[in-house]
């Protein structure tokens, strides 16, 4: 059940990011909608809490197990890239590259989660 909660929060979180990023790229005023400002914080809090609970319950921890370390580092990259993609002070010409890079980080995180390997089992 905990894993299902975590995966559901991932889907909701990424969906909200894609929606906000798309609206930002279209220069739509999404910040005026309270739901799009508040919901991501709530979902991400539940997501991170469930991630910590999952790590504890399976006895694997970041900076001890390589695949979780890779996920945490990619998560930091996703957060920083996402902040730039949605940032008020980011020039319009830079939004799309940051947005694409953030989504690439998410794809990497999902790949690592599915394979439990930082290299997706390719090495």
Secondary structure as GFF3:
##gff-version 3
##sequence-region A 1 123
A	DSSP	alpha_helix	2	25	.	.	.	ID=ss1
A	DSSP	three_ten_helix	30	32	.	.	.	ID=ss2
A	DSSP	alpha_helix	34	58	.	.	.	ID=ss3
A	DSSP	alpha_helix	66	86	.	.	.	ID=ss4
A	DSSP	alpha_helix	92	115	.	.	.	ID=ss5
###
